[in-house]
Amino acid sequence: MLATTAKPDGKYTDGEKNNRAIFLDRLALLYREQNKTDQAVSTYKDMAALGGDLKDRGIGGEVDAYRDAHEWTKAADVAEAAAKAAPDDRDAQILYAGQLADTGKAEQGLQILKDQLNGKADDRITYLTLAQSYLRLRRWSEANAALDKAEVFSGKPDDKVYLYFLRGTVADKQGKKDEADTWFRKVLDIDPNNAQTLNYLAYMDAERGIKLQDALTMVKKAVELDPQNYAYLDTEGWVDFQLGEYAMAEALLSKAVERNATDPTLHDHLGQALEKQGKLKPAVAQWERALVEYGRSLPADIEQDDVAKLRKRLDTARVKLARNGKATRETP
């Protein structure tokens, strides 16, 4: 489609640019789902070359593609170049600040965000971004303080959707599950089709082993809204796992891993589904891959308790495999 609609001189009307951007975006997402990072980045560069708002979307896509692949330095380099090229562009500065917070330069990133504040309505986005940064740094009180500031500029119901979602996330990360549940349901009161919230709430309930049928209904709705989202497929698979539907869980979790091979949680979940079906050797392979990906992950994305549990599962499985192998060799 891109080749068919290409113009040799590279000159497109605004309508043609928008259509071309849609094709480029879809193609880049397909590359990302196949873990073809270089091709995805190249495609986003073509989008950025269209100029205007599409330039920002293309650059943001490059950053996201590198982040998917856990190539944090490359993501930061792209964002830094964009920020230096447009020092007065708030979006470019916010993008760069987010990468700094994830690459060991948190205070520098936070200061860049604070420098964007001007007391006007667009401070809402900056405060929400500050809250996200504090959340990833596990600085809960500062995250909530930033959300309080964002709420001042959130008069319309639609403005409160992501605000409430972040409040729920902060509560969840602190172990305040009931409070988190309340915030997420406030989001759904405003936007019943908010796939991100449906997924988060379903996953949180699955982790707690409660209201599993309700969780399944919610995540199925999220998957229906966004069928290609690997995180939603993972949640549906994990709910099925908690319900004891291990074969069904394996099928969904395998699809999730195909779409994102760098997320350690996906490999861990798939390993557990395989183990429950007696498929110990492939389970071990998934858990070993999970440990590799944990080693490539950002500290903000790692729960040390999850890693410890994974290591214990892996060690136990390796012992079982060794015993099974010994028994097989000793059988006449």
Secondary structure as GFF3:
##gff-version 3
##sequence-region A 1 332
A	DSSP	alpha_helix	2	5	.	.	.	ID=ss1
A	DSSP	alpha_helix	14	33	.	.	.	ID=ss2
A	DSSP	alpha_helix	37	48	.	.	.	ID=ss3
A	DSSP	alpha_helix	53	68	.	.	.	ID=ss4
A	DSSP	alpha_helix	72	85	.	.	.	ID=ss5
A	DSSP	alpha_helix	90	102	.	.	.	ID=ss6
A	DSSP	alpha_helix	106	115	.	.	.	ID=ss7
A	DSSP	alpha_helix	123	136	.	.	.	ID=ss8
A	DSSP	alpha_helix	140	152	.	.	.	ID=ss9
A	DSSP	alpha_helix	157	173	.	.	.	ID=ss10
A	DSSP	alpha_helix	177	190	.	.	.	ID=ss11
A	DSSP	alpha_helix	195	208	.	.	.	ID=ss12
A	DSSP	alpha_helix	212	225	.	.	.	ID=ss13
A	DSSP	alpha_helix	230	242	.	.	.	ID=ss14
A	DSSP	alpha_helix	246	259	.	.	.	ID=ss15
A	DSSP	alpha_helix	264	276	.	.	.	ID=ss16
A	DSSP	alpha_helix	280	295	.	.	.	ID=ss17
A	DSSP	three_ten_helix	299	301	.	.	.	ID=ss18
A	DSSP	alpha_helix	304	330	.	.	.	ID=ss19
###
